[in-house]
């Protein structure tokens, strides 16, 4: 046992020198393109229990993705990160075995009940839903057998360093994409209001709605603002700092995102990380091969709500996308003239049919203007015919600033083949007694040798013979390899038919791929050691939804275990969301900023505040010691019970028993 633990420590130490770029995939085709654009690992949902209700994939499709990824020593992580009912545990267990048989490298989980089941020796990673914010929580999850931990997005560099100092597991961190305003796993608004559970992969995204913000006297502090909607995460400027803090897996959000997003964002971070690796020889890539791109990656050209690095460098005021949860795009010019049929825009950018434009109306709401046709009418002037009637485009007039949030030219570029990934090899051609032998050695140290018998006939033109040999040996375009160097170890240049050289090269390449497959090693499952949970009680915030999860926590020293919120045992008002984002701070009402602020109807009292959307009303309470905000409300039992009953009539997915 001691030797096994020591082996795990050694493996973790080796992995802690590797930087892993972890990309999302809605389906296998997107996952393959993520690999082609530089991902060291891809995470993808299976046919069920994957926390993204509209991003399911068959086991066969995941196996196809695994096969491609492993050619580059890249890894595939499958998500099984919902909380599970008791009647789902057996189906989940069978599904895990199918993932293992398909070659999946790791399973991303939230529900600790899975650790009580008969699982294969597949590596386990902690989902973002496990809400890892403290060294104690991180160390516990490491000790019970999870090898990789995705830390809460809200952490600062100093907090990450503290966790790193007390753990040896691989630390993962979100570096790009949409931000959940709540601590992951700590949001129940969707379930309380609609019966759709975020912890079960079916969030209704109440955080993107507009709200009136009112004080305790009913006075309006903010009118129709998306005060729970955040800008998108972008850690491009913080990668070196995150590496130094201890992060080794850099995760891109986006299992709902399209192919263009995954290609562009993966390529963007691949280039940034490769630049760092050039400067840091003590670090290494977590997979093999180099990528070349036919485009210049630019994260601003994909859907985004503006960028923030969130709390990594400390609390900031400008993290919210309060005016709109939509994509505002990039400024390109302004309106010059509006007629009943067309709009004239002054811009230095080339416009295209199908482009998406937008602008803010007088109420600062984002209005879309999709182009039907666009034609230049003068230098830097374009005449645009919108797809929608101009009369429906509110407040569109001369002088209005125009943004572009969809560039069809850019989109068409990413619709085509846009990257190649190649593994470098050395080629050595040697003479044998009855012919020639080609030895290929790749950048990972794998070798393969092939031989061909030929009649040795001195070439009439040595220079031409050498050039022909080099040309035919380096015809690797249909493979995953590219030449680093070629050595021709010949006593003299012989005439060698091109067909013989090509056959020799193809055989050597096939053998090298086979050698790489044979050498590929699965990630080891970490052994659990004796550990107690950091606390002796769990509220509904612990998300314990089945008997096996209850058994797990009881076995690890928890005395009082409440049921998950989805069990409907919580009466009255409770915290439906806990977040580090503070509406009071964002509206300059924080006591640390001011004692009172004059609002629309006079001096505003700081607490409590209310969020109002139609008939929905939520209360905001503030924990200043923890610097956190709680969104408080209660369950709509009639709505939720009806949805639960409807869900129970749906057929439960069963999976074949592993043979």
N, C-alpha and C positions, 0 to 999 in steps of 0.2 A: 504494500500500500504506500509506504514511504517513497519507494522508487517511482511509483506512478505519479504521486504528487510532485516529486522533483522534476519528472519529465514534463508535466504540465507547466511548471514554473519556467523551465527552459524554453518551451515552445512559446509561452507568453512573452518572454524576454526577447526572443527572435522577432515575434510579431510586432513588438513595440518599437522596432526599428523600421517598420514598414508603414507607408502611408497608403490608405485605402480610399479611393474615390467610389462612393456608393450611390448608384443612380436608381431611379424608380422605373417601373415598367407597368403600364396598364395591360399589356399583352406581350406574347413572346416576340413578335416582330419588333416592337419598340425595345424590348430587352436586348435583342441582337444588335440593334443600332446603337444602344447605349454602350455595349461592349466595343463595337467598331469605332465609337467616338471617344474611347479612352476610359470607360468605367473599369475599375478593378473588381467590382462586385455589383450585383443588381438585386433589388428586392421586388418581389412580385407576389400577388395574391393567388391562392388556389381556388378550387371550386366552391369553397365556403369558409366561413369563420375568419375572413381575412381583413375585417375592419374597413372595407371599402365595398359597399353593397353592389356597385356597378363596375367592379374591376375584377371579376372572377375569371379564372382560367382552368382548363382541364389539366389533369396530371400529365397527359400525353404532350400537351403544348409546353408545359414546364420542362419535361424531359428533353424536348427539342432545344429549348433555350440552354439547358444545362450542358448538352453535348457541344454546342457552339462555344459557350463560355470557357469550358475546361480546356479547349484547344489553346487558350491564351493564359492558362492558370488563373483565370478569373473565377469568381465564386457566385453562386446563386443562393440567395436567402429567401425563403418563403414565409409569408406572414400568416400566422394563425393567432392573431392578437385581439380577438374579441373575448369578452367574458362569456362563459358557457353555462347553459342550463344543465341540470343532471341528465336529462334525456338526450343531450347532445354529446356527452363525454365519450361514449363508445364510438360514435361516428367520427369524432375528432381523432381518437386514438388510431383508428384504422387509416384515416387520411394521412396521419403523420408517417405511418409505415409506408404508405404509397409514395410520399415525398422522398423518403429515404431510399426506397427501391429505384426511384427515378434519378437518383444521384444528387439530390439537393444537399447543399453544404451546411446549411444552418436553418433553424426554425426561430422566427421572431415571435415571442409570446408575451401576453399580459397575464393570463389566468394561471395562477400558481397551482390550481388543481391538476394541471397537466403533469406536474412533477410527481404526482401520486399515481400516475398510470404506467402501464407497461409500454414504454417508448423504446424505439431503436436507439442505438448509440449516436444520435445526431446531435451536433452542437446546438446549444440553446443561447439565444440572445434576448436581452430585455427590451421590450417595445417601449416606445415613447410613452405609452399609456401607463407604464409602471411609475411614472412621475419621480424620477431620481434627482433629488435636489441636495441631499446631504451625504457626507462620507459614510455615515452609519447605514443608510439605506443601500448605498452602492456596495459596501463591503458585505452586507447580508446577502444580497443577490449574487454576488460573486461566490460567496461561501456555499450557497445552496446549489451551485452548479451552472450558473450562467457565465458564459465566456466573454460576451461583448455587451456593453451597457450604453444605451443611448441616453445621454444626460438631458435634463430639462433645458428647453430653449432659453429660459429666462436667466440662466446662470451668467455670472461675470467671470472674467479671466481668473480672478483670485479664488473664487469658489471652485472653479474647475481644478486649479492647482491644488487646492486642499483635498479634493476627492482623489486626484492622482497620487498624492503623497500617501494615501491610506489604502490604496487598492493596486492590484496587478493586472486586472482584467483589461481588455481593450476598451478604450473610451471612445464613444461615437458622439457626433454632434451635428445638428442640422446647420448647414451653411447657406442654404438657398431655398426660396419658395414661400408659399403661403404660411402665415403664422396663425395658429389657434390662439385666441386671446386668453383662454383659460390655461392653467397648468393642465397638461394632457392627462386625461383620466379623471379630472376633477370638474367636469362640466355636465350638468344634468338638465339644463333648460330645455333642450330638444325633447327629452323624454317626458319631462313634467308637462309640457304644453301640447305635445303631439303624439307621445308614445313611441317616438323614434329615438332610439338610444345611440348616443355617440360611442359609448363603450361596446356597442354591438354593430358598429359600422354603418349607422344610418342617421347621421346628424342632419338636422333641418337648417342649420346655420343661422340661428337667431342672432348671432353676433354681427351679421352683415346687414341687418335691418336698420332703418332710420328710427330714431327715438327723440321724443321731447324729454329734456332733462329739467326736472322741477325740484325746488327746494322744499323744506318742510311746511312752508306756508302756501305751497302751490304755485309759486312764482317761477316763470320759465327762465332757465339759465341758458339753455341751448335749444334751438328749434330745428326739428327734423335733421338731426346730425347722426351720422353712423358712428356713434361714440365707442362702440365695441369693435369696430372694424380697424384692423391694423394694416400698415404698409407691409410689403413683402420683405422677407429676410434676404439679406445679401451680405455675406461675410468676405467678399473678395479682398478687402483691405486688411482683414484680420487673420489670414491663414497662418502666417509665420507666428503670430502671437498665440494662436490656438495650438499650433504644434509645440511651441515652447511650454504651454500650459499643460500639455499631456494628451491632447486629442490625436488619435491615429486613424479614425474612420470619419470621413467627411461626407455627410449625407445630404443629398438633394431631395427636397420634398416633391411629390407630384405623381402619385399613382393614377390620378385622373387626367394627367396632362397628355397632350398629343405628341406625335412623333417629332415635330419641329422643335418643340420646347426641349424634349429630352436630348435631341442631337445638339442643339445650340448650347444649352447650359452645361451639359457634360463636357463638351469640347472646351468651353470657357474655363472651367475649373481644371481640366486636364492640362491646359497650357500653363495656368498659374502654378499648379503643383509641380509640373515638370521644371519650370523656372526655379522653384525653390530647391528641388532635388539636385539641380546643377550646382547650386551653391552649398548644399549640405551633403557631402559625401558619406556622412554617417547614417543617412537615411536612404531608404530604397522604396521602389514601387512594389505594390503587393501583387502585381501580375506581370505578364510578359508582353513585349512588343511595343512599337512606337506608332503613333497615329500621325497621319498627314491629312489636312483638311482642305477642301476646295472652296472654303468660305472663311470669313473672319468672324469668329464668335462674338456676339454682342448681346448680353442679357437684357438690355433695354428694348430690344426689338421683339421680345416675347411678351405675352400678357403679363402685366405686373401692375400693382397698385402704388407704385413708387417704392423706394428702397429704404430700409433701415437696418442697422446692425444690432437693433434691439437693445439688450442690456449688457452685451459683452464688454463694452467699455464704460458701463455705468448707466444710470437712469438718464433719459433724455426726454425733451418735450415733443419732439417731432416724429413719434413712432406711429401716429394714427393716420388712417385714410378716412377722415371724418366726413369729407364732402361727398365721397362716393366710393362704394366697394368695387366699382368697375375699373377697367384699364384706361387711364387718362392718356396714354401714349406719349409721344414726344412732340414738342412744338415745331411747326414747319412754316408758319406764315400767318396771314390774316385775310379776312374777307374784304374784297374791294367793291363788289357790286352784287346785288341780289335782284333777280327778275323772277317772274312766275314760273320760268322753266329751267333756269340754270343759275349757278353761283360762280362768280369770278374770284379766284384766289391768287394772291401774290405769294409766291414761294420760290425758293431756290431748289427745292426738291422736285424730282420727276414724279408725277402722279400716274397711277395706272388704273385701268378698269378693275373694279373689285376692291380697291383700297378701302380701308375703314378710316374715316375721319371723325372727329368729335370736337365739341366745344362746351363751355359752361354757359348756361343761361343766366338770367338776372338773379335767380335764386341759388346760383352756384350748383345746380344740378347738371350732371354730365349728359349731353345730348349726342346721340350717334348720327353720323351722316355717312351712309355707305354710298360709294361712287358706283353709278351705273356705267357712265362713260366719262373720260377725261381727255381733253385735247389742249395743246398749247395754243395760245392766241397771240402771245407776244413774249418778249424775253422776261422770264420769271413770272409769267401770267398764265393761269390755267382756267379753262372753262369746264365746269363740272356739272354733270346732270345727276342728281341723287336718285337712288332707287325709290325713296319714299317721296310723296308729294311735298313740295317746298312749304306749302301752307301749314303742314303738320310740324315743321321744324321751328320750335319755339325760340323767340328772341334772336333769330339769325338775321344779322344786319351788317352793314359795312363797318369795318374796324374790329369785328370780333376775332379773337385769336383762335387759330385752328391747330389742332394736334392730329397726328396720325397714329392710330393704334393697331392698324393692320397694313403691312406693306406686302402687296401681292408679289412683287418681284423677289423679295426676300423669301417669301413663303414658297415660291416655285423653286428657288435654289435648294431649299431644304427638302422639297418633295423628291428631288433627284438623289442619286448617289453622291454623298458629300464627304466621305472619309474612307481612308484605307488604314488598316492596322496590320503591321508586319513585324515578324520576329527575325532579328538579325542572325545570319549564319555565316560560318567560314566554310569554304569549299576547298578540299584538297584532292587533286587528281594525281594518282600514282600509277606507275607501270606495274604489271604483274607478269608472270611467266607467259601467260597466254592471252593477255589483253590489258585492261585497265580497271582500276578501282577508284570509286569516288567516295570520299568520307565527308559527311556533313556534321558540323558541330554547331549547336545553337547557343544563343546568349545565356541560356540556363545551364549549359554544360552537358546537355544530352547529345549523343552521337549516334550515327547510323552509317553503315558501309554497304555499298553495292558494287558488284563486279560485272564486267562484260568481256566476252571473248571476242577478239578481233585479230585479223591477220595484220601484222605490223608491216606497214609499207611506208617508207620514208616519203614525207610530203615534198612535192616539187617546189612549193613556195612556203617556206617556214613561217614567214610573217602572216601570210593569209591563213595558214593552218592554225596558228595560235589565236588569231582573231576569231576564227570560226568556232574554236573550242570555247573560248571565253563567252562568246555570244550565246551559244547553245546551252552552256552550263547555267547561265544566269537568266534563262527564260522561266522565271518563277512567278510570273504575273497571275496565274490561276491558283497559286498556293497562298499560304499565310506567311511565307518567308521572303526575306530580301537579303541579297549578298552583302556581307561586310568586307570580305576579301576573298580572292581566289589564288590558290597556289597550284601551279602546274609543275609537278616534280617529275619531269621527263628527261630521259637521256638525250633525246632529240625529238623534233616534232614529227609525228606520224600523221599519215592521212587517216582520219577517222570519220566515217559516214555520219552525217547529222542525225540520221535515224537511230544509230547506236548510242550517240551521246544523249539524245533525248530520252531513250529508253532507260539509260543508266541514271540520268537525273530523276526521272519519274519514280524509279524503284527506290532510290536513296531517299527521296522526299517521303514516300509512303512509309518507309522503315523509320524515318525520323519522327513522323507523326505517331507511329505505333509506339516508339520508345517514349515519347512524351506522355502518351496515354498510360503506359505501364508505370511510369514514374509518378504519376499524379497521386497525391495523398489526400484523403478526406480530412477535414478538420476534426480533431479529437473532441469527444464529449468530456467536459470537465467533471471531475469527481466532486461530490458534495462532502463538506466537512461539517462537524457539529457547530451549529450557530443558532442563536436566539434572535428573534425579530427585535428591532430597536425599541419597540413599545410593547406593553402588556395588554393593550386593548386596541381594537379596530372599530371605528364607526362605519357608517355606510360609505364613507370616502375610501374604504379599503377595497370596494368592488368585489366582495365575496359573494358569488352568485350560485355556487354549487357545494355539495357536501364534501367533495374532495378538496376544494380550496379551503374549506373550514378545517378539515383534517390537517392540511398542510400547516396552517398557521397555529393550530393547537399544538402540533408536534414541535413547533419552533417557539413555544413559550408564551403564546398569546392567550390570555385568560378570558377576555370578553370579546366576542366576535359578532358584530352586527351584520345584518344582511345588506347586500348591495341595494342601492336606491331603486333599481329595476325590480326589486322584490316587493315594492309598494308597502313597506312597513313603516316608513317615515310619515308621521302625521304633522300637519300644520306647516309653517314656514321653516325652511332650512336654507343653507347656502346651496344654491343651484349652480354657482360658478365661483371658483376662487382664482384670482388672477393677480399678477404683479403689475399689470397695467392699471393705472388709477385715473378714473374720469375726473376726479376732483383735482388732481395734479395737472392733467392735460388742459383743464379749464381755468388754471391759475387760482384754484380755490383751496389748495393745500395749506394747512395752518403754518407750515414752514415757509410758505410763500407770502401769505397775507392773512390777517385776522378776518376780514370781510371784504367782499368785492361788490361794487355797485353793478347790478344786472339790469335787465329790462324793466323790472318793477321795483327797483330800490336795492338796498343792501341784501346780499344773498347770505343765508346761513349755510355753513359748510355741510352740516349733517343733520338728518339723513337726506340723501337725494333720491329721486325716483326716476326710473326710465319708463316712458309711456309710449306704446305703439298701438294705436286703436284702443281696443278694450283690454289689452295686455298691460299689466303694471308690475314692475319689479322694483325692489328696494335696494339701494346701494349702501352698504355699511363698510367702514374703513378700519382696518387693523393697522394703526400707525406704527406700532412696535415692530411688527413683521413687515411693514410697508407693503401691505396687500389689500386688495379690494374684494369684498364678497357681494355677489349678486344674489339677493334673497327672494324667494317666492315659494309657492306650494304647487303640488301636483293637481292637474285637472283630471280628476279620477274618471269622470264619465267618458272623456275623450280617450284617455289612456287605456281604460279597461276595454273599450270597444275595439281599439287597435290590437290589444293583446289577444282578445278572443278571435279576431280575424286572422292573426298570425298563427294561432294554434290550429286553424283549419287547413293551413298550407302543408303540403307533404314534406316531411323531414327527409333531407338528402342522406341516403345511405351509400356506403362505399364497399367495394368488394373486400372480402376477408383476404388478408395477405396469405399467399400460398407458401 
